[in-house]
C-alpha cells in the first residue's frame, strides 16, 4: 500500500477469493488470538475491503481502517467500517492516538515497509500493541516455487534481493501477484524494520502444521 493503488480494479476478486475465503478467515483467527482481548482505538493499516476490520469492531474495538485503494475502501464502507484513504507512510493522525494496531498481508504490497512501521510507532500510544501477519519471506517470493504453501518449496536464486516483482518460478498467471505484483523483503530486514521503528517484539510465530511454514505473525509493543 503506497501511493499507487494497485488493488483498484481487483478489489471484488480479492475480497471473494482471498479476504473472505479460508486463508483470510484463518488469518483473522490468528491475529485475534495473538492480539488478545482489549478495547480502545485500533488502526488497521492496509485494511483492504474491511472484512477483518468489521470483525475487530464486533470484538469491541473502535476501528479505523486505512488503505490507499479507493476500490477496496468502497467495500469497507459497505461493511460499515470507518475508513481513511491515505498513504501508510504519512498517516493523517496525531502522535500516540491509537491503543492498538494490526496489519495483515501488507509488507509484500508496500515499497517502504520500514517507513510504514515508523509511522505506526508514531501513532501508537506508549506500550500500544501491534500485531502483524504476513507471508513467510523465506519460502514465498520470486525465488520460490511453493504453490498454496503445500509440499516442499523449490528454491531458486534471488532470496536476498529486495525488489518489486510480478514474475517468478512460483507466480501463477491467474494469481494475485500476477495482478498487482509484490515486494520481496528477506526475513532479516523485515524483522529489523520493527526494531528500528522502536518496537519490542514479544512473540514471533511460524504458523501452520505443514513441514514448511508459509505465514509468519508477531506481536510487539511500543
Residue pairs with C-beta under 8 A, 6 or more apart in sequence:
1 45
1 46
1 67
1 68
1 69
1 87
1 88
1 106
1 109
1 110
1 116
2 68
2 87
2 88
2 89
2 109
2 110
2 111
2 112
3 68
3 87
4 68
5 68
5 69
5 70
5 71
6 69
6 109
6 180
6 181
7 14
7 48
7 67
7 69
7 71
7 72
7 109
7 180
8 69
8 70
8 71
8 72
9 71
10 71
10 176
10 179
10 180
11 48
11 49
11 69
11 71
11 72
11 74
11 75
12 75
13 179
14 48
14 49
14 72
14 176
15 48
15 49
15 51
15 75
18 24
18 176
19 48
19 49
19 51
19 52
20 51
24 51
24 52
27 52
27 104
27 105
27 133
27 215
28 51
28 52
28 55
28 104
30 133
30 205
30 207
30 215
30 217
31 52
31 102
31 104
31 131
31 133
31 217
32 55
32 56
32 59
34 131
34 203
34 205
34 217
34 218
34 219
35 100
35 102
35 129
35 131
35 219
36 129
37 59
38 60
38 61
38 99
38 100
38 129
39 60
39 61
39 62
39 99
40 61
40 62
40 98
40 99
40 100
41 61
41 62
41 64
41 97
41 98
41 99
41 100
42 56
42 61
42 62
42 63
42 64
42 98
42 99
42 100
42 101
42 102
43 63
43 64
43 65
43 66
43 91
43 93
43 98
43 100
43 101
43 102
43 120
43 123
44 52
44 53
44 56
44 63
44 64
44 65
44 66
44 101
44 102
44 103
44 104
45 66
45 88
45 91
45 101
45 102
45 103
45 106
45 116
45 120
46 66
46 67
46 88
46 103
46 104
46 105
46 106
46 109
46 110
47 53
47 65
47 66
47 67
47 72
47 73
47 76
47 81
47 83
48 67
48 69
48 72
48 75
48 76
49 72
49 75
49 76
49 79
50 65
50 72
50 73
50 75
50 76
50 77
50 78
50 79
50 81
50 83
51 79
52 102
52 104
53 63
53 65
53 76
53 79
53 81
53 83
54 63
54 76
54 79
54 80
54 81
56 63
56 102
57 63
57 80
57 81
61 100
63 81
63 82
64 82
64 83
64 84
64 93
64 98
65 73
65 76
65 81
65 82
65 83
65 84
66 83
66 84
66 85
66 86
66 88
66 91
67 73
67 76
67 83
67 85
68 85
68 86
68 87
68 88
70 85
73 83
73 85
76 83
77 83
84 92
86 92
88 106
88 110
88 116
88 119
88 120
89 112
89 115
89 116
89 119
90 119
91 119
91 120
91 122
91 123
93 123
94 123
95 122
95 123
96 122
96 123
96 124
96 125
96 126
96 128
97 123
97 125
98 123
98 124
98 125
98 128
99 124
99 125
99 128
99 129
100 124
100 128
100 129
100 130
100 131
101 120
101 123
101 124
101 128
101 129
101 130
101 131
102 130
102 131
102 132
103 116
103 120
103 130
103 131
103 132
103 133
104 132
104 133
104 134
105 133
105 134
105 135
106 113
106 116
106 132
106 134
107 113
107 132
107 134
107 183
107 185
107 190
108 134
108 135
108 140
108 182
108 183
108 184
108 185
109 180
109 182
109 183
110 116
110 183
111 164
111 183
113 183
113 185
113 190
113 193
114 189
114 193
114 196
114 197
117 193
117 194
117 196
117 197
117 199
118 196
118 197
120 130
120 197
121 197
121 198
121 199
121 222
124 130
124 222
125 222
126 222
127 221
127 222
128 221
128 222
129 219
129 220
129 221
130 199
130 219
130 220
130 221
130 222
131 217
131 218
131 219
131 220
132 194
132 217
132 218
132 220
133 207
133 215
133 216
133 217
134 190
134 215
134 216
134 217
135 141
135 214
135 215
135 216
136 187
136 206
136 213
136 214
136 215
136 216
137 184
137 185
137 186
137 187
137 190
137 216
138 159
138 186
138 187
139 146
139 149
139 153
139 155
139 212
139 213
139 214
140 146
140 149
140 170
140 214
141 158
141 159
141 165
141 168
141 170
141 182
141 184
142 158
142 161
142 163
142 165
142 167
142 168
142 169
142 170
142 171
142 184
143 155
143 156
143 157
143 158
143 159
143 161
143 168
143 169
143 184
144 153
144 154
144 155
144 156
144 159
144 168
144 169
144 170
145 153
145 154
145 156
145 169
145 170
146 153
146 154
146 170
146 212
146 214
147 170
147 172
149 208
149 210
149 212
149 213
149 214
149 215
150 210
152 211
152 212
153 170
153 212
154 169
154 170
156 168
156 169
158 168
158 184
159 186
160 186
161 184
162 183
162 184
162 185
162 186
162 189
163 183
163 184
164 181
164 182
164 183
164 184
165 171
165 177
165 181
165 182
165 183
165 184
166 177
166 178
166 181
166 182
167 178
168 177
171 177
171 178
172 178
191 201
191 204
194 201
194 218
194 220
195 201
198 222
199 220
199 221
199 222
200 220
200 221
200 222
201 218
201 219
201 220
202 218
202 219
202 220
202 221
203 218
203 219
204 216
204 217
204 218
205 216
205 217
205 218
206 213
206 215
206 216
207 213
207 214
207 215
207 216
207 217
208 214
208 215
